[in-house]
């Protein structure tokens, strides 16, 4: 049971991922409330407009919710199997850094090709982590 008392880098990554998701949800709520207070309509929330901070935050929040279970499942496998080490720490850290960078690029409205690059790195990290957790 000692394994469950230690906070590994991948578990800390999960904490960061969850806290980032909560922060984005709070930011989205603030932007929505400000939008409504300025006379905007609720219907505006569903309008796809990449120039709108409201829409970009909504997409970031959706991306986070879609990707959290993938990282959570990977961390679960690593933790249950007791797999750890420098390579695992580096992959988990890289995943989290590029997850945060992906969100920041999306919020800023920067060229989507950079988001695709970040996503490719994240998925590569996840795939390698899963392979390492089952070998």
Biotite code that builds the C-alpha atoms (Angstrom):
import biotite.structure as struc

atoms = struc.array([
    struc.Atom([0.000, 0.000, 0.000], chain_id="A", res_id=1, res_name="UNK", atom_name="CA", element="C"),
    struc.Atom([3.028, 2.312, 0.223], chain_id="A", res_id=2, res_name="UNK", atom_name="CA", element="C"),
    struc.Atom([2.694, 2.957, -3.523], chain_id="A", res_id=3, res_name="UNK", atom_name="CA", element="C"),
    struc.Atom([-0.616, 4.751, -2.949], chain_id="A", res_id=4, res_name="UNK", atom_name="CA", element="C"),
    struc.Atom([0.884, 7.203, -0.449], chain_id="A", res_id=5, res_name="UNK", atom_name="CA", element="C"),
    struc.Atom([3.409, 8.668, -2.875], chain_id="A", res_id=6, res_name="UNK", atom_name="CA", element="C"),
    struc.Atom([2.656, 11.515, -5.239], chain_id="A", res_id=7, res_name="UNK", atom_name="CA", element="C"),
    struc.Atom([4.416, 10.703, -8.481], chain_id="A", res_id=8, res_name="UNK", atom_name="CA", element="C"),
    struc.Atom([5.085, 13.199, -11.256], chain_id="A", res_id=9, res_name="UNK", atom_name="CA", element="C"),
    struc.Atom([2.241, 11.687, -13.284], chain_id="A", res_id=10, res_name="UNK", atom_name="CA", element="C"),
    struc.Atom([-0.138, 12.125, -10.331], chain_id="A", res_id=11, res_name="UNK", atom_name="CA", element="C"),
    struc.Atom([1.003, 15.722, -9.865], chain_id="A", res_id=12, res_name="UNK", atom_name="CA", element="C"),
    struc.Atom([0.355, 16.145, -13.589], chain_id="A", res_id=13, res_name="UNK", atom_name="CA", element="C"),
    struc.Atom([-3.188, 14.942, -12.980], chain_id="A", res_id=14, res_name="UNK", atom_name="CA", element="C"),
    struc.Atom([-3.582, 17.527, -10.202], chain_id="A", res_id=15, res_name="UNK", atom_name="CA", element="C"),
    struc.Atom([-2.361, 20.268, -12.556], chain_id="A", res_id=16, res_name="UNK", atom_name="CA", element="C"),
    struc.Atom([-4.688, 19.029, -15.326], chain_id="A", res_id=17, res_name="UNK", atom_name="CA", element="C"),
    struc.Atom([-7.712, 19.078, -13.001], chain_id="A", res_id=18, res_name="UNK", atom_name="CA", element="C"),
    struc.Atom([-6.857, 22.500, -11.548], chain_id="A", res_id=19, res_name="UNK", atom_name="CA", element="C"),
    struc.Atom([-6.314, 23.906, -15.061], chain_id="A", res_id=20, res_name="UNK", atom_name="CA", element="C"),
    struc.Atom([-9.693, 22.537, -16.150], chain_id="A", res_id=21, res_name="UNK", atom_name="CA", element="C"),
    struc.Atom([-11.365, 24.146, -13.139], chain_id="A", res_id=22, res_name="UNK", atom_name="CA", element="C"),
    struc.Atom([-9.595, 27.450, -13.845], chain_id="A", res_id=23, res_name="UNK", atom_name="CA", element="C"),
    struc.Atom([-10.772, 27.419, -17.474], chain_id="A", res_id=24, res_name="UNK", atom_name="CA", element="C"),
    struc.Atom([-14.349, 26.649, -16.400], chain_id="A", res_id=25, res_name="UNK", atom_name="CA", element="C"),
    struc.Atom([-14.224, 29.580, -13.959], chain_id="A", res_id=26, res_name="UNK", atom_name="CA", element="C"),
    struc.Atom([-12.797, 31.862, -16.653], chain_id="A", res_id=27, res_name="UNK", atom_name="CA", element="C"),
    struc.Atom([-15.493, 30.725, -19.064], chain_id="A", res_id=28, res_name="UNK", atom_name="CA", element="C"),
    struc.Atom([-18.171, 31.487, -16.454], chain_id="A", res_id=29, res_name="UNK", atom_name="CA", element="C"),
    struc.Atom([-16.737, 34.961, -15.886], chain_id="A", res_id=30, res_name="UNK", atom_name="CA", element="C"),
    struc.Atom([-16.687, 35.685, -19.631], chain_id="A", res_id=31, res_name="UNK", atom_name="CA", element="C"),
    struc.Atom([-20.254, 34.373, -19.996], chain_id="A", res_id=32, res_name="UNK", atom_name="CA", element="C"),
    struc.Atom([-21.508, 36.483, -17.092], chain_id="A", res_id=33, res_name="UNK", atom_name="CA", element="C"),
    struc.Atom([-19.773, 39.585, -18.490], chain_id="A", res_id=34, res_name="UNK", atom_name="CA", element="C"),
    struc.Atom([-21.270, 38.829, -21.912], chain_id="A", res_id=35, res_name="UNK", atom_name="CA", element="C"),
    struc.Atom([-24.779, 38.622, -20.445], chain_id="A", res_id=36, res_name="UNK", atom_name="CA", element="C"),
    struc.Atom([-24.222, 41.715, -18.282], chain_id="A", res_id=37, res_name="UNK", atom_name="CA", element="C"),
    struc.Atom([-23.224, 43.652, -21.415], chain_id="A", res_id=38, res_name="UNK", atom_name="CA", element="C"),
    struc.Atom([-26.547, 42.759, -23.033], chain_id="A", res_id=39, res_name="UNK", atom_name="CA", element="C"),
    struc.Atom([-25.460, 39.625, -24.884], chain_id="A", res_id=40, res_name="UNK", atom_name="CA", element="C"),
    struc.Atom([-27.836, 36.708, -25.321], chain_id="A", res_id=41, res_name="UNK", atom_name="CA", element="C"),
    struc.Atom([-27.542, 33.137, -24.109], chain_id="A", res_id=42, res_name="UNK", atom_name="CA", element="C"),
    struc.Atom([-27.931, 32.034, -27.732], chain_id="A", res_id=43, res_name="UNK", atom_name="CA", element="C"),
    struc.Atom([-24.555, 33.655, -28.458], chain_id="A", res_id=44, res_name="UNK", atom_name="CA", element="C"),
    struc.Atom([-22.830, 30.915, -26.459], chain_id="A", res_id=45, res_name="UNK", atom_name="CA", element="C"),
    struc.Atom([-23.421, 28.383, -29.232], chain_id="A", res_id=46, res_name="UNK", atom_name="CA", element="C"),
    struc.Atom([-22.290, 30.527, -32.158], chain_id="A", res_id=47, res_name="UNK", atom_name="CA", element="C"),
    struc.Atom([-19.122, 29.127, -33.706], chain_id="A", res_id=48, res_name="UNK", atom_name="CA", element="C"),
    struc.Atom([-16.815, 32.089, -34.057], chain_id="A", res_id=49, res_name="UNK", atom_name="CA", element="C"),
    struc.Atom([-13.071, 31.584, -33.678], chain_id="A", res_id=50, res_name="UNK", atom_name="CA", element="C"),
    struc.Atom([-12.645, 35.346, -33.165], chain_id="A", res_id=51, res_name="UNK", atom_name="CA", element="C"),
    struc.Atom([-14.840, 35.220, -30.057], chain_id="A", res_id=52, res_name="UNK", atom_name="CA", element="C"),
    struc.Atom([-13.076, 34.647, -26.727], chain_id="A", res_id=53, res_name="UNK", atom_name="CA", element="C"),
    struc.Atom([-16.319, 33.141, -25.468], chain_id="A", res_id=54, res_name="UNK", atom_name="CA", element="C"),
    struc.Atom([-16.275, 30.485, -28.204], chain_id="A", res_id=55, res_name="UNK", atom_name="CA", element="C"),
    struc.Atom([-12.534, 29.783, -27.855], chain_id="A", res_id=56, res_name="UNK", atom_name="CA", element="C"),
    struc.Atom([-12.882, 29.309, -24.083], chain_id="A", res_id=57, res_name="UNK", atom_name="CA", element="C"),
    struc.Atom([-15.832, 26.996, -24.647], chain_id="A", res_id=58, res_name="UNK", atom_name="CA", element="C"),
    struc.Atom([-13.734, 24.924, -27.073], chain_id="A", res_id=59, res_name="UNK", atom_name="CA", element="C"),
    struc.Atom([-10.777, 24.856, -24.655], chain_id="A", res_id=60, res_name="UNK", atom_name="CA", element="C"),
    struc.Atom([-13.062, 23.654, -21.873], chain_id="A", res_id=61, res_name="UNK", atom_name="CA", element="C"),
    struc.Atom([-14.497, 20.984, -24.161], chain_id="A", res_id=62, res_name="UNK", atom_name="CA", element="C"),
    struc.Atom([-11.001, 19.873, -25.215], chain_id="A", res_id=63, res_name="UNK", atom_name="CA", element="C"),
    struc.Atom([-9.946, 19.574, -21.584], chain_id="A", res_id=64, res_name="UNK", atom_name="CA", element="C"),
    struc.Atom([-13.013, 17.536, -20.641], chain_id="A", res_id=65, res_name="UNK", atom_name="CA", element="C"),
    struc.Atom([-12.448, 15.265, -23.657], chain_id="A", res_id=66, res_name="UNK", atom_name="CA", element="C"),
    struc.Atom([-8.771, 14.687, -22.869], chain_id="A", res_id=67, res_name="UNK", atom_name="CA", element="C"),
    struc.Atom([-8.887, 14.424, -19.078], chain_id="A", res_id=68, res_name="UNK", atom_name="CA", element="C"),
    struc.Atom([-10.182, 10.809, -19.106], chain_id="A", res_id=69, res_name="UNK", atom_name="CA", element="C"),
    struc.Atom([-7.356, 9.764, -21.430], chain_id="A", res_id=70, res_name="UNK", atom_name="CA", element="C"),
    struc.Atom([-4.703, 11.111, -19.096], chain_id="A", res_id=71, res_name="UNK", atom_name="CA", element="C"),
    struc.Atom([-6.583, 9.894, -16.021], chain_id="A", res_id=72, res_name="UNK", atom_name="CA", element="C"),
    struc.Atom([-6.736, 6.367, -17.440], chain_id="A", res_id=73, res_name="UNK", atom_name="CA", element="C"),
    struc.Atom([-3.054, 6.429, -18.293], chain_id="A", res_id=74, res_name="UNK", atom_name="CA", element="C"),
    struc.Atom([-2.125, 7.624, -14.792], chain_id="A", res_id=75, res_name="UNK", atom_name="CA", element="C"),
    struc.Atom([-4.369, 4.917, -13.357], chain_id="A", res_id=76, res_name="UNK", atom_name="CA", element="C"),
    struc.Atom([-2.511, 2.247, -15.341], chain_id="A", res_id=77, res_name="UNK", atom_name="CA", element="C"),
    struc.Atom([0.878, 3.620, -14.308], chain_id="A", res_id=78, res_name="UNK", atom_name="CA", element="C"),
    struc.Atom([-0.108, 3.848, -10.654], chain_id="A", res_id=79, res_name="UNK", atom_name="CA", element="C"),
    struc.Atom([-1.771, 0.443, -10.376], chain_id="A", res_id=80, res_name="UNK", atom_name="CA", element="C"),
    struc.Atom([1.116, -1.258, -12.165], chain_id="A", res_id=81, res_name="UNK", atom_name="CA", element="C"),
    struc.Atom([3.668, 0.653, -10.088], chain_id="A", res_id=82, res_name="UNK", atom_name="CA", element="C"),
    struc.Atom([5.457, 1.915, -13.184], chain_id="A", res_id=83, res_name="UNK", atom_name="CA", element="C"),
    struc.Atom([7.648, 4.955, -12.575], chain_id="A", res_id=84, res_name="UNK", atom_name="CA", element="C"),
    struc.Atom([11.028, 6.390, -13.423], chain_id="A", res_id=85, res_name="UNK", atom_name="CA", element="C"),
    struc.Atom([12.751, 9.211, -15.208], chain_id="A", res_id=86, res_name="UNK", atom_name="CA", element="C"),
    struc.Atom([11.239, 8.374, -18.617], chain_id="A", res_id=87, res_name="UNK", atom_name="CA", element="C"),
    struc.Atom([7.717, 8.237, -17.154], chain_id="A", res_id=88, res_name="UNK", atom_name="CA", element="C"),
    struc.Atom([8.264, 11.560, -15.369], chain_id="A", res_id=89, res_name="UNK", atom_name="CA", element="C"),
    struc.Atom([9.584, 13.201, -18.547], chain_id="A", res_id=90, res_name="UNK", atom_name="CA", element="C"),
    struc.Atom([6.674, 11.918, -20.650], chain_id="A", res_id=91, res_name="UNK", atom_name="CA", element="C"),
    struc.Atom([4.060, 12.967, -18.071], chain_id="A", res_id=92, res_name="UNK", atom_name="CA", element="C"),
    struc.Atom([5.641, 16.411, -17.726], chain_id="A", res_id=93, res_name="UNK", atom_name="CA", element="C"),
    struc.Atom([5.838, 16.832, -21.497], chain_id="A", res_id=94, res_name="UNK", atom_name="CA", element="C"),
    struc.Atom([2.189, 15.798, -21.823], chain_id="A", res_id=95, res_name="UNK", atom_name="CA", element="C"),
    struc.Atom([1.020, 18.345, -19.233], chain_id="A", res_id=96, res_name="UNK", atom_name="CA", element="C"),
    struc.Atom([3.185, 21.159, -20.627], chain_id="A", res_id=97, res_name="UNK", atom_name="CA", element="C"),
    struc.Atom([1.822, 20.616, -24.136], chain_id="A", res_id=98, res_name="UNK", atom_name="CA", element="C"),
    struc.Atom([-1.743, 20.268, -22.799], chain_id="A", res_id=99, res_name="UNK", atom_name="CA", element="C"),
    struc.Atom([-1.424, 23.693, -21.153], chain_id="A", res_id=100, res_name="UNK", atom_name="CA", element="C"),
    struc.Atom([0.273, 25.138, -24.230], chain_id="A", res_id=101, res_name="UNK", atom_name="CA", element="C"),
    struc.Atom([-2.529, 23.749, -26.408], chain_id="A", res_id=102, res_name="UNK", atom_name="CA", element="C"),
    struc.Atom([-5.072, 25.597, -24.269], chain_id="A", res_id=103, res_name="UNK", atom_name="CA", element="C"),
    struc.Atom([-3.084, 28.836, -24.260], chain_id="A", res_id=104, res_name="UNK", atom_name="CA", element="C"),
    struc.Atom([-2.707, 28.772, -28.059], chain_id="A", res_id=105, res_name="UNK", atom_name="CA", element="C"),
    struc.Atom([-6.436, 28.167, -28.440], chain_id="A", res_id=106, res_name="UNK", atom_name="CA", element="C"),
    struc.Atom([-7.395, 30.955, -26.022], chain_id="A", res_id=107, res_name="UNK", atom_name="CA", element="C"),
    struc.Atom([-5.041, 33.389, -27.754], chain_id="A", res_id=108, res_name="UNK", atom_name="CA", element="C"),
    struc.Atom([-6.490, 32.511, -31.151], chain_id="A", res_id=109, res_name="UNK", atom_name="CA", element="C"),
    struc.Atom([-3.074, 31.644, -32.587], chain_id="A", res_id=110, res_name="UNK", atom_name="CA", element="C"),
    struc.Atom([-2.763, 29.628, -35.810], chain_id="A", res_id=111, res_name="UNK", atom_name="CA", element="C"),
    struc.Atom([-4.469, 26.227, -35.251], chain_id="A", res_id=112, res_name="UNK", atom_name="CA", element="C"),
    struc.Atom([-1.517, 24.342, -36.758], chain_id="A", res_id=113, res_name="UNK", atom_name="CA", element="C"),
    struc.Atom([0.305, 24.925, -33.464], chain_id="A", res_id=114, res_name="UNK", atom_name="CA", element="C"),
    struc.Atom([-2.576, 23.267, -31.592], chain_id="A", res_id=115, res_name="UNK", atom_name="CA", element="C"),
    struc.Atom([-2.320, 20.259, -33.897], chain_id="A", res_id=116, res_name="UNK", atom_name="CA", element="C"),
    struc.Atom([1.417, 20.084, -33.159], chain_id="A", res_id=117, res_name="UNK", atom_name="CA", element="C"),
    struc.Atom([0.715, 20.189, -29.404], chain_id="A", res_id=118, res_name="UNK", atom_name="CA", element="C"),
    struc.Atom([-1.970, 17.526, -29.753], chain_id="A", res_id=119, res_name="UNK", atom_name="CA", element="C"),
    struc.Atom([0.385, 15.248, -31.693], chain_id="A", res_id=120, res_name="UNK", atom_name="CA", element="C"),
    struc.Atom([3.002, 15.518, -28.936], chain_id="A", res_id=121, res_name="UNK", atom_name="CA", element="C"),
    struc.Atom([0.372, 14.841, -26.262], chain_id="A", res_id=122, res_name="UNK", atom_name="CA", element="C"),
    struc.Atom([-0.954, 11.734, -27.998], chain_id="A", res_id=123, res_name="UNK", atom_name="CA", element="C"),
    struc.Atom([2.577, 10.479, -28.599], chain_id="A", res_id=124, res_name="UNK", atom_name="CA", element="C"),
    struc.Atom([3.315, 10.857, -24.879], chain_id="A", res_id=125, res_name="UNK", atom_name="CA", element="C"),
    struc.Atom([0.083, 9.054, -23.947], chain_id="A", res_id=126, res_name="UNK", atom_name="CA", element="C"),
    struc.Atom([0.733, 6.171, -26.337], chain_id="A", res_id=127, res_name="UNK", atom_name="CA", element="C"),
    struc.Atom([4.286, 5.706, -25.055], chain_id="A", res_id=128, res_name="UNK", atom_name="CA", element="C"),
    struc.Atom([3.110, 5.934, -21.434], chain_id="A", res_id=129, res_name="UNK", atom_name="CA", element="C"),
    struc.Atom([0.440, 3.305, -22.078], chain_id="A", res_id=130, res_name="UNK", atom_name="CA", element="C"),
    struc.Atom([2.944, 1.008, -23.763], chain_id="A", res_id=131, res_name="UNK", atom_name="CA", element="C"),
    struc.Atom([5.379, 1.421, -20.855], chain_id="A", res_id=132, res_name="UNK", atom_name="CA", element="C"),
    struc.Atom([2.599, 0.762, -18.342], chain_id="A", res_id=133, res_name="UNK", atom_name="CA", element="C"),
    struc.Atom([1.656, -2.581, -19.887], chain_id="A", res_id=134, res_name="UNK", atom_name="CA", element="C"),
    struc.Atom([5.140, -3.961, -20.656], chain_id="A", res_id=135, res_name="UNK", atom_name="CA", element="C"),
])
